[in-house]
Amino acid sequence: MSTSDIQFSVNLAKDAPYEPGLRAFLEYRDLGIKQATHGKFRAHVLRVKKGADHGALHTTGLHQHHLDFQMIYVLKGWIRFVYEGHGEHTFGPGDCCLQPPGIVHNELDCSDDLELLEITAPGEFETAAVSKK
C-alpha cells in the first residue's frame, strides 16, 4: 500500500458512537481507519455493553479469524483468553497481544469494565467456529 492510498482521518471520542458488532455482549467504536485505508486495516475500541449478562455471554467459544494481522491492547479492565499451543493468558491495562493469523482461541471471561483496542488487517475478515478435536 502506498502512502498516497491512505487518507487523513480523525476520530474524536466526544463524537464517537458505539455500535453492535461481532459479539453480542460487546459494543464497538470504529476509529475510521478502515475507511481511510480503503479496507486494508481496521482499528476499533471494544467495550462490554452496559447491563450485559456476565454469565455465558462473556465467552466466545473456540474460533479463529481468517486475516493477516490482529493485535489487541487493553485500555481498561481485564480479559482472559486461551490460545491453542500457548495456554491461558489474562491481560490487563497496558497489556498487548499479537494473535497470529488463524490461531484458535477462546475468550474465557472479561471484566464488566473491559475496554480494548483491536487492530486488524484486512478491515473485513471471516470468523469461524472451531470444534474440539
Summary of the structure (lengths in Angstrom):
residues: 133
radius of gyration: 15.0
end to end distance: 38.7
largest distance: 46.5
contacts: 348
relative contact order: 0.24
helix: 10%
strand: 42%
